[in-house]
């Protein structure tokens, strides 16, 4: 019988347990038995536990060591502050409230900052309890320094965690596949269903959920934002190429303008992949901009391949529309990479709103991330408030009741609190059971060993290794039970102990469990579940008028729209796309009734972006909670966010590709179809039991036949956009798959990728 190999998670936990145990035991035994410094020993014991175990710092050995060294000054400052505020209960509680909120809310800066928050909180918790002994601060800091130094040493030398593949390498590999596929399509090998599967699979591999936490570009800085946008745009390139590969052979006739642009896309993807690997300089997007400009100039002209057969012309325009989306996505990849790692501070020829993060400084971007979450609707804000209140209440109870080893109460609140009341109750119930069993075992150990310190010294190391390796895998019951043995073995060496030490540990943990459960019930007990429903509803209602404003901007465009190759920008003689959209918002409102007073296109776009960011933050938190809805039931939140993000993306590009005012029949069709879709969006925001059936009016054959040839591409673009949005709205009801179909998926819906299209006004 073949032996099952250990799971990767178990192997990682075992290696990390070995490193933390070695660092804690070395510092503890040296300080206690060699230097005879019990205070130093306590901090040397808990420092590696705080930053090596309680803080899930991501990355390889070098990454973890670097993060630990970066947070060391903050750990020392919190230890000093806790020592000073331990003078009485009131200042200690006030400090706990402020520090608990500040550190928890500061996790918005990125994954590294978020991972270190629990450990940093522990340093303040450990120092802010009586007795008030400010003269021991030097010893506390020495123990902290020793513990951190040992942890860094063992992270680098003892079974170091392997380095994590950077996210930019994933993007580069995906771009290589995109380049090969685009070149094959340009050579006439269009119909390739097997290649479509590989392209779609590579696109799914770029989802941040598929990348290790250490490599996810979710930070607030320019590099992370740019890489997140590049990854999302790369997914869009892959998805569009997969759709090309699935087209029937009858729709893949030779088209010289398309073949030329496909070669340009392949060259751009190859150059960008090389830049991401560091083998060449970061290319600017100007070359591909020129090719896109030429393609846009000819795609709607008779000389570009259109003829009297309207059906054939529409099929050709649909293929060219898909290719244009692919090329613009490749252009977005190049521009995002140029901003992320090339130091470029402008948006090239793309809409500057997409690259709003290119110009602000890093401190401004960090402040923007925080200010955008200063709202009761932000799940990050809710978690910070919940954490601060729980820790503050625990410190107050421990101080008022004079609980011995009261920091165990706060440690229980810190480690057992969850974002929903149900999850907190489940965790607390398991932890209480485990602590009870562990307390009984610890009491038996103390009773049998009596005052024999050598027994405790011999038990501590294996107890730590087992607790630190089994606890993270087996759950809170095992973690709390085994950690109770660790605590008993450690504190019995610091001072004579009786079986009442185990009793104290049990009572303190139960007190912490109770406080954590009360906070979970009183403060946003549904966690992100309620917020994701409310947030998605709000963003759908905000996106509904944006659809109508965008369509009106396209069909009412005055003058010939064109792409300026020199500047790489879309322009329209007589009016810009943005001003055209704003100027037609009132016209759209004449048929929309109450929507006529909702403001300009800029306001609709700002509101949609802002609500989309909040909704995607709530969705991200909801998924970390596990999501209580089954995959095949309930609203499809991911698809709803896709729909809103697709609306934002279309509102960027469609007005910039108008080819002149449309005939009255086409205007009536476009406005009627957009109005029906907007009504469906409003209806979908209520999440009716059976979902909604969104069905915009298809582009009538007679309208397409009567439209001037230069205007026909814009009408086809509108029709394609509205039909895609309708398919996404129909799938929100919950009857469809968790992932939207390839034709309807929009990659900018990812929680991290929402920031790539955000405006500064949205926060």
N, C-alpha and C positions, 0 to 999 in steps of 0.2 A: 504494500500500500504506500503510495507516494505521500511524503510529508508535506503539509501545506507550508509555504514560506510565510514568514511574519509579514504582517501588513506594513505598508510604509509609515502609517501613522504611529503604529506601535514601535517601530524601529526608531523613528524620530524622537518619540517620547523617552525611550530608553537611553538614547545618547544624551539628550538634554538632561535627564535625571542624573546621569553619571557626571556631567560637567558641574551642575549645580551642587550636587552632593560633595564632590571633591572640593569645590571652592568654599562652601559653607563649613565643612568639617575642618579643613585646613586652617581657616581663619579662627574658628571657634576654639579648637584645641590649642592652637598656638597662643592665643590671647589669654585663655583661662589657665592653662597648666604651665606655660613657659613664662609668660609675662605677668601672670596673676592679676589680670585686669578684667573683671567680670563685665563692666560696662562696654569695654571694647569688644568683648566676646559676643555680647548680644547683637551689636550692630554688624559685626563681621559675619554672624550667622544669618541675619535676616536680609542683608544687602543682596547677596546672590539670589535668595529666594524671591525678593521683591522684583528684581530686574531680569532674572533668568527664568523664573517659573510663573509668578503672578502676572508678569508683563509678557504677553505673547509677541515678542519682538520678531518680526519676519526677517527672512534673508539667510544667507550663508554665514559662516563663522566670522568672516571679516566684516560683513554688514552689521551683524549683531554687536560685535565689539565696538564698531564705530558709533553705533547708536547709543550704547551704554556710556561711552566716554562723552558723548554730546550732552546727555542728560545729567551727568555727574554734578555740574555746578548747580543745577536746579535742585537735585537731591540734597546737596549740602545746605543750600539756602532754606529749603523746607525743614530740614532737621533743626537748623538754628532758630527758625521762626517758631516751630513747635515747642522747642525748649523754652523760649521766652514767654510764649502764651500759656504755658502750663501753670503759670502763677495762680490761676483760679479757673473755675469752670466757665464763667461768662466769656472771657477773652478766648479761651480755647474753642468754645462752641462757635463764636463769631468767626474766628479764623477758619474753622472747619467748613462753615457755610461758604465763605468767600473762596477759599482754596478749592473746595470740592466743585463748585460751579466753574471757576476759572479753568481748572485743569481739564474737567470733562468737556467743557465747551471748546477749549483749545484743541481738542482732537480733530477739529475741522481742518487743521492745517495739513493733514495727510496721514497715511497709515503708520509711519514711524512714530509720529507724535501721539497718535491714538493708542498705539500699542504700549507705550511707556506710562500712560496715565495711571493704571492701577498701582504700579510700583512706586511712582512718585507720591501718590496719596498715602501709601503705607509708611513712607518716611515721616510725613507729618503726623500720622496717627500714632506711630511708635514714640515720637518725641513729646507729644502734647499731653501725655498722661502724668499724673503725680507719681512719685514725689517731684516737687519743683526743685531741681538741682542744676541751676545754670552753670555751676562750676564744673560739671561733668561734660559740658559741651565739647571741649577739646578731645576727650576720650571718645565721645560719640562720633565725632568727625573722623578720628583716626580709625575707628572700627569700620565706618562707612567706606573710607578710602581703601582700607585693606580688603574688605569684601568685594568692592568693585574691581580692584586691581586683580584679585585672584580670579574673579569671574571672566574678565577680559582675557587673562592668560589661558585659562582652560578652554574658553571659546575658540582660541586660536590653535591650541596644541592638543587637546584631548578630544579625539573623535570629532573634529570640526565638521560642522554642517557644510555640505557641498554648496558651491555658488549657484545662484539662481539665474536661469536664462533671462536676460533683460527683455523687456517688452519690445524694444526697438528691433531685437533679433527676430521676434515673431512677425513684426510688420515686414521686415526685409524678406523673410522667406515667403510670405504671402504675396509680396510684390513680384518676386521672381516667378511665381506661378502665374500671376496675372499677366506679366510681360510675355511669357511663353504662349499663353492662350491667345492674347491679342495678336501676336505675330502669326500664329496658326490661322486665326480667323482672317487676317489680312491676305493670307496666301490661298484662301478659298475653302479651308477646312472648317466650315461654320457648324454644320450639324454634327455634334459630338456629345451625345447624352452621357457617356462615361466621364468625359472631362467636366461636364456640369456638376456631377456629384463631387468630384475632387475640389472644384472651386467653392462649392457651397460648404463643404466640410472645412476647408481652410478658413472661410469666413467665420464659421462658428468658433474656430480656434482663437480668433482675435477678441472674443468676448472677454471682458475683464474677469468674469467669474471663472474662466478657464485658465487664467494666469495665476501663478503664486502670488500671495499678498504682497510680498516684497517688491515684485516687479510691476504692480499695477500703477499706472500713472494717474493717481487720484489726488495728488497734492494740489495746493493752490498756486504754485509757481508757474512761470511761463513754460518751462520745459515739459512738465507733466500735462499741462493743458494742451500744449501742441501735440504731444505724442498721443494723448487720448483722442484728439480730433483726427490725427493721421490714421489711427487704428480704425475709427469709425468710417472714415472715408474709404479706406482700403477695403473694408467689408462691403461697402456699397459697390466698389469697382468689381469685386469678385462676384457679387450677386447679379449685377448687370451682365457680366460676361457669361455667367451660367445661364441666364435667360436667353442670351444669343445662341448658346450652344444647344438649347432645347427647341429652337424654332424649326419648323418643318423645312425640308429642303426647298419646297416651292416658294418660301419666303426669303431665301438666302441667295438671291441672284447677285451677280457681280455688280458692285457699285463703286466706281473709282474714288469719288470723294470719301466714302466711308473707309475704304481700304487704306487710303493715305492717312486718315486720322487714326486708324487702328495702329498703324506703324508708329505714329507719334506717341500714342499712349504706351505702347510697348517700350519705346526708348525712354520715356519719362519714368516708367516704373523701374526699369533696370538701373537708371542713374540714381534714383532715389534710394533703392535698396543698397547700392554700393555706398552711398553717403551714410546711411544708417549703420553700416558695418565699419565705417571709418576708413574705407579704402580709396575714397576720392572726396573732393570738396562737395559741399552741399550745393546742388544746382538750383538756380532760380527757375521760376515757372514761366519765364518770358517766351521760351521756344514753343512750349505747348500752347501758350496763350495765342500766339500768332496762328498756329494751326487751327485752333478752335475758332478764331476770328474768321479764317478763310472758309471753314466748314459752315459756320452760321450764315455767311454771306451768300453761299450758293445753295444751301439745302432747300430753300423755298422757291428757287427760280426755275423757270422752264428749262433753261440750259443746264440746270443741275440734275435733270433726269425726270422731272414731272411732265406729264402729258395729259391728254384729254380723258383718258380712262381714269375716272375718279377713284374707283376701288383700288386699282393698282397704285395710284398715287398715294392713297391713304396708307396702304401697306408699306410703301417705301418710306413715307414720312414717319410711321410708327417705328420702323427699324432705325431710322436716323435719329428720332427723338431718344430712343434708348441709348444709342451710341453717344449722343451729346451728353446725356446724364453721366455715362461712364467717363467721358473725357473730362467733364467738369469735376467729377469726383477725383480723378487722377490729378487734376490741377490743384484741388484742395489738399491732397496728400503732399504734393511738392511744396506748396506754400506753408502748410502746417509744420513740415519738417524743417523748412528754412527758418521759421520762427523758433521752433523748439531747440534745435541744435546748431543752427547757422547764425543765430544772432540777428536775424532780420527783424525790423521793428515796424513793418508795414504789411498791408494785406495784399500786396501786388495788385492784380487786376480783379480780384474777387471782392464781393461786398465787404466793406470794412467791419460790418456788424459781426461777421463770422469770425473775425480775428481781433475782436475788441481787446483781447488780453495782450496783444503784441506791444502796445505802447506803454501801458502803465508799468511802474517799477514793481519790483518784488514786494516791498512793504505795502504798496497800494493794493496789490492783488491779495495779499494776506488779509488786509483790513476789509477788502471787499467780500471775501469769503465769510468772515465773521459777521459783518453787518447784514449780509443776506440771510443769515440764520437767526438774527435777533427778532424772532417773532414766535408767538405762541403756537403757530402752525408748523414750526420746524420740529421734526422729531429729534434732531440733535439738541435743540434748546430744551425740549421736554426731558430728555435723558439727563442733561446737565442739572436741571432743577431737581429732578427726582433723586439723583445721586447726592446732591448737596443737602437736601432736606433729610434724607435717610442717614447720612453720616453725622449731620448736626444733631439730629434727634438721638442717635446712638451715643454721641459724646455727652449730651445733656443727661441722659439716663444714667450712664456710667458715672458721671461726676456727682450727680445728686444722690444716687444710692450708694456711692462709695464702693463700687464693685472692684474687687481685687482682680488684677490683670484685666482691667476694663477694656484694654485695646483689642481683646479678642471679640468684644461686641462689635466694634467697628470693622474688624477684619471679616466677621461673618456678613455684615451688611455689604461690604465691598465686594466680596467674592460670590455671594449667593443671590444678590439682587438681579432681577431680570426686567425686561421692558414691558412685560404684561403680567397681570395679576395671576392668570392661569399658570404661566411658566414659572413665576416666582413660587407659587404654592407647591408645584410639583418638585421644584428644586429644594425648597425648604423642608418638605416632608422627607425627601431622601436624605438630606444633610442631617436632619434631626435624628433619624434612625441610625445613620452611620456614626454620628457623634456619641450617641448613647452606647453603642457597642464599643466604640473606641475608648470611651470613658471607663467602661467596665474593665476592658483589657488593661488600660493604664493604671486603674486602681489596683488591679491584681498584681501588676508589675511592681508598683511602689510598695504594696503590702509585703510581697515576697522578698524584694531586694532590701527593704528597710533603708538604712543609711549607707549602704554599700555603693559608693560613687562609681567604682569600677564597672559595676553591672550596667549602670546608665550609659557610661562612656562606650561600653561595648555594644549596646543596643542602638545607640543613636545613628551610626552610619548605615547599617542595613535598614533601619526603619525609614531613614530619609530616602534612600535609594528606592525602596519598594513604594513608599508613598508618592514620590515624585514621578515614578514611571507608571504605576498602576492607576493613580488617581485621575490624571487627565484622560485616560482611555475608558476606565470603568464607570466614571460618573461621580456625582457629588457625595453619594453615600460612602463609597470607598475613599474618596479624597479626604472628607472630614474625619472619618474614623481613623485612617492611618495617620493623618496630620495630628490628631490628638495624641497618638503614641509618640510622635516626634516631639511635640511640645512638652509632654511629661518627661521624656528622657533628657531633654535639654535643660529645662528649668530645675530638675532635681539635682543637676550638677552645679547650678548656680547658688542654691540655698537648700537647706534641709527641707524635705517635702514629705507630706503625708498623703493618704488616699484622698484627702479633701481637695488636692490640686486637680484631680480628675473631675470632682464634683463642680469645682469652680469653672473649669473649662466647659462642662456641659451646660451649666446655667448661663454662662456668658454667650455661648453659641445660640442657645434657645432664645435669649433676649435679642440678639442680633437678628435671628430669623423672624421673630415677631415684628420687630421694627421694619425690616425689609418688606414683610408681607403687608403691613399696614400702608406703607408708602406705595406699594404696588397697587393696592386697592383704591387708594384715595387720589393718586396722581396719574392720570391718563391710564386707567387700568387696561384698556384695550390695546395699548401700545401703538404700533403703526397701523394696525388693521383699520381702525376708524379713520386715521389720518389719510391713508392711501385712498380710501373710498371718497372722502371729502375732497382730497387734492385732485384726483382724477376727474371728478365731476366738475370742479371749478375750471380746470384747464380745458375740458371739452366745451364748456359754455363760453370761455374766452376765445377759443379757436373758431367757433361758429361764425361770428361776424367777420373774422379775418378771411375766411373763404370767400365771402361775398365781395369784400373790398378788393381782394386780389383779382378775382375774375373781372370785376368792373374796370380795374386798372388796365387789364390786358385788352379787353374788347373796345375800350374807349380811348386807347392810346392815340395821340395825335402826331402824325408825321411818321417817317420811316425810322424804325429802331435799328441800330447797327452796333457792332462791336468794334471799338477802336483798337486796332492792333498796336499802335504806338504806345498808348497809355494802358492798354489792356483792360479797358473798362467799357461797360455797356452805356450807351447814351442814346437819347432820342431828340431829334431836332424839335425845338419848341418846348419840350418839357422833359424832365428827368423821370425815371421810373418811380422814384419815391414820391416826387411831387405829384405825378399823375395819379398814384394810388390815393394820396391824400385828397387830391382835388375831386376824385370820383366817389369818395366815401359818402358824400351827401347824396349823390345820385343813386348809389346803392340803397341808401336809407329811404328813398322815396317809396320803394316797394317793400321795404323791410319793416315799416311801421316803427315800433319802439326802438329799433336799432339805429335810427337816424341820428340820435343824440349821443351815441357811444364814443364819439371822438374820431380822430383821424386814423389813418392806417398805422402811423407811428405808435399811437397810443394802443391800438389793438395788438400790434406786434409786441410792444413792451409788456403789456399785461399777460399775453400768452406765454412769453418767455419766462416771466417771473413765476407764474403759476406752474409752468412745466417743471421748473427747477425744484420747487417745493414738493410737487407730486412725485418726482423721481427720487428725491431724498427719502420720502416716506416709503416708497416702493422698495428702495434698497434696504431700509431698516426692516420692512416687513419680511423680506426674504431671509434676512439673518435670523429672524424669529422662527423661521421654518414655514410660515404660511399655513393657516389652518384649512384653507380651501383645497379640495382635491384638484388635481390637474384638469379633470374633465368636468368640473362643476364650478358654478360661481362666475363672476365677471373675470374676463381675461385682462388683468391690469397691464401686463406687458404690451399687449396689442393696443390697448387704449392709449398708452404713452407713445407707441409707434405712430398712431394716427395723429396725435397732437404735434409730434415732432415733424412728421411728414407735411403737415399743414404749414408749419413755420418754414421748412425748407422750400416748399413751393412758393410761398409768398416772397421769398428772397429772389427766386430766379424767374418766375413766369412774367412779371411785369418788365423784366429786363430783356425779354425775348419777343416782345410784341412787334408786329410788322406793319402796323398802321391800323386805322379805325376799321372795325368790322362792319359788314352790312347790317341793316336793322334786323333782318331775320336771325342772323347769327348772334346779335346782341340779346335779342329776346330769348333765344335758346340758352345762351350762357347764363343769363341772370336767373332764368327759371330753374335750370339745373343746379346752380349754386344755392338758390334759395331752398330747394328741396333737400340738398345735402346739409345745409345749416340747420334746418328743422330736425333732421335726423340726428345731428350732433346734440342738439338740445335734448331730444328725447333719450338718446343714449346716456346722457349725464344722469338720468334718473335710474338707470340700471333696471329696466323692467324685467320681470321674470323670464319672459321669452326672448329677450333681446329686442333689437330693432331691425327692420328690413330696410336698409338704406339703398335707394335705387334712383340715382340721378338720371335725368333725361339723356338718352344716348344722342350723339351728334347725328341729326337726320341726314340721310343721303342727299336730299334736295338742298339742304343748307350748305353742305360741303361742296356740292356741285356748283352752286351759285356764288360761292366765295371767291374773291380774287386769289390767284395763285400765291402771291406773297403773304396773304393772311391765313391761308390754310394751315401752315405749321402751328400757328398760335392756337387755332381751334382744336387741332389734334392734341396739342399739349394740354389744353384745358380738359378735354374729354378724358385723356389718360389719367390725369391727376385726380379728377373727381371720381372716376371709376375705382381707382386704387383706394382712395379714402373711403368710399362706400363699402368696399370689400372688408376693410379693416373695421369699420363701424359695425358691420353685420356680425363679425366674429367676436365682438366684445362680449356678447351675451353669455358665453361660457360653453357653447356647444362645440366649439372648434378646438384645435390643439393648443398647447401652451405656447408654442412658437407660431407666429404668423407664417403663411405660405411664402415661398421665396419671392413671388411677384409682388407681395404686399409688404414685405419687411423693409423697414427703414432703420438703418444702423445708428442714426443719431439719437435713438430713444434710450440708449443705455444711460444709466444714472450718471456715470462719469462723463459721457459724451454730451450730456445736456449742456455742460459748461462751454462746449465749443461754439454753440450758437447763441450764448447768452449775451445780453447787453448789460453795460455797466449800471444802467438804471434799475435792473432787476435784482441786483445783489448777488 
